[in-house]
Amino acid sequence: MAEPPTSDEPNITYSLSTSRYGNIVCYNQTNEALVGDYSGWQSAKSIETALPFFVMQLLISNLSYGLMYSLTRPLHLPPFVAQILCGLLFSPTVLGRNSIVLEKLFPYRYTMFMETFANLALVYNMFLLGVGMDLRMIRIKQVKPMVIAIVGVVVALLAGSGLYYFPGNGDPDTILAGCLYWSVALSCTNFPDLARILADLKLLRSDMGHTAMSASMITDLCTWVLLVLGNACFNKQGVWNDLMPCALVSTIAFVFFCIYVIHPGIVWAFANTVKGGHVGENHVWFTLVGVVFCALITDAFGVNSITGAFLFGLSIPHDHIIRNMIEEKLHDFLSGFLMPLFYVICGFRVDLDYLLQNTTVGVLVFVISSCFMVKILSTVICSLFLRMPLRDGFAVGALMNTKGTMALVVLNAGRDSKALDVILYTHMTFAFLVMSIVVQPLLTFTYTPNKKLTFYKYRTVQKLKGEEEFRVLTCVHVLGNVPGITNLLHISNPTKKSPLNIYAIHLVELTGRTEASLLIMHDESKPKVNFSDRVRAESEQIAELFEGMEVNSDAVSVQTLTAVSPYATMHEDICTLAQDKQVSLILLPYHKNLTPDGRLGEGNYGHEGVNQNVLRNAPCSVGVLVDRGMTTVRSEASSFNAETTKKEIAMLFIGGRDDREALAYAWRMVGQE
């Protein structure tokens, strides 16, 4: 062990040694700082000297991650690739041995301070992972994802245990622990990144996408169980823990405590304190404090603090608006501000100089390719028994190799317990980087769905019979789209002989914080999903305005829905719903809004793309409403009764199929069949 280095801050002393686990820093427990008549922590000297370094480290980490993300995003690579590259940038192989980086930017004497905040960020990140996981998506009746997930985990555990020996550096004293952590890291799948890949490839609404996301969520839960088992069974030296029974029993008891005490308690507390659907800041702060409290409990049990944070996140009621409020307050701050510290810490532990130590290039390639092929082969075999298309089985297997922060968490847990040395840690990190780079391009070239929406019958307004129900699907992006559409429907002449059946769908763009709601399409007037306050309130107002038509007329029936999807695949929801409901007309708002001076303002290109895709793929007639004053058409009417409304309708007929359809709609408005 080296002598303690000299430093301008005598209050922070440490010793540095090198082993198979990398550089080991031993801090002196005696705080020797003397300032005036005070000593030790009373002087606050340690914090005063560490804080400027921490701010600088935070800035550098964020800039590095932002740079890597900017370079990888145009290549359609998942964020996990940027996370690993951000860490590798400061590894000993790249910049880690540079004297400026080692002494001025990331000195050893302040590493503990940085790790403390990185671990705190990780705790809250795992809490958000639990908050965003909707366990209702896991249904026992769904055999395919259940079988694929369980078989994939079991096969990955067996294969991982065998691959653990190939690099040739496993410590005989920690074989069991090393096999477990290696295998668990190999078997885990990152649900958020998988969802983003499916969104980029426009596969969210496909059967394959449904199966992959459900299977990944089940795999995540299995990973957590195995990680808790590993933390409980092995101590910090990577050997068997004599207190394992106590740790497991305590953790199981805490799980039941979350299910039967914390979850009902939160539901009761919010039900009695939340008024008018408004969640106060006190509710959010209470929840954030609860994260730390639960993390401390599981850390005391010996199963890592992130376990308690994750379980507490699962305990938050999924139907409550508090979920999205917490995500809005924490997500960007954590992922873009604090979590880069964790990636840099992971990079410190990787040394690419050890990549080929005690092994060859051929063995390394075999290990990495085997890690990737394990999930694919197991899923393809399952697909044969489940009568899935072989193409779908291959795609799901490739998606099961999507890695994320959870994989780094497992590797670091194995590294902390000395079950994985620097060689094995480097091998696995490099393998995860290669796997994450390969997944999306592989799917792009092998699974690009060229199948267009096909329909057996094209429905039009012209084909409606005199006393047939007129079914219309209306699409709304924002509240401002509603008045013009409702007034157009109002003058569509609904009668008891030919009633008007309206399906009003509120289209919500999929954002980075709504992975858990990707597949939800609600046939409720007030959607109970984790939308933000603004979106939730807007959805409720839209539903109330459309429902007012049904209240004021016996000839009108309304069903409101909410769909969450990216703009690129939003037309699939619209066209599929139009086909299922057998509507004759789809009404879309024009992508440009009217300005106060009567001109059309700047358009929303996302809305324009949706309109164009619907026009190309719709199973029925489509009308695009350019609202230039439809909100005033009902000024002389007090209800939706057609007989009391003065209608002045002009229709410019030039000729052609579209004009004949428009003429049929105008003919209906004036009461002619």
Secondary structure as UniProt FT lines:
FT   TURN            10..11
FT   STRAND          14..19
FT   TURN            20..21
FT   STRAND          22..27
FT   STRAND          34..35
FT   TURN            36..37
FT   STRAND          38..39
FT   HELIX           40..43
FT   HELIX           45..72
FT   HELIX           73..75
FT   HELIX           79..89
FT   HELIX           92..96
FT   HELIX           100..105
FT   HELIX           108..110
FT   HELIX           111..131
FT   HELIX           135..137
FT   TURN            140..141
FT   HELIX           143..163
FT   TURN            164..167
FT   HELIX           172..174
FT   HELIX           175..187
FT   HELIX           191..200
FT   TURN            201..202
FT   TURN            204..205
FT   HELIX           207..233
FT   TURN            236..237
FT   TURN            242..243
FT   HELIX           244..257
FT   HELIX           258..262
FT   HELIX           263..273
FT   TURN            276..277
FT   HELIX           281..301
FT   HELIX           305..315
FT   TURN            318..319
FT   HELIX           322..333
FT   HELIX           334..338
FT   HELIX           339..348
FT   HELIX           352..354
FT   TURN            355..358
FT   HELIX           361..385
FT   TURN            386..387
FT   HELIX           390..399
FT   TURN            400..401
FT   HELIX           405..416
FT   TURN            417..418
FT   HELIX           422..446
FT   TURN            462..463
FT   TURN            466..467
FT   STRAND          470..476
FT   HELIX           479..481
FT   HELIX           482..490
FT   STRAND          500..509
FT   TURN            512..513
FT   HELIX           515..517
FT   TURN            518..519
FT   STRAND          521..522
FT   HELIX           533..551
FT   TURN            554..555
FT   STRAND          556..565
FT   HELIX           567..569
FT   HELIX           570..581
FT   STRAND          585..589
FT   TURN            596..597
FT   HELIX           605..617
FT   STRAND          620..625
FT   HELIX           630..632
FT   TURN            633..636
FT   HELIX           642..644
FT   HELIX           657..669
FT   TURN            670..671
//
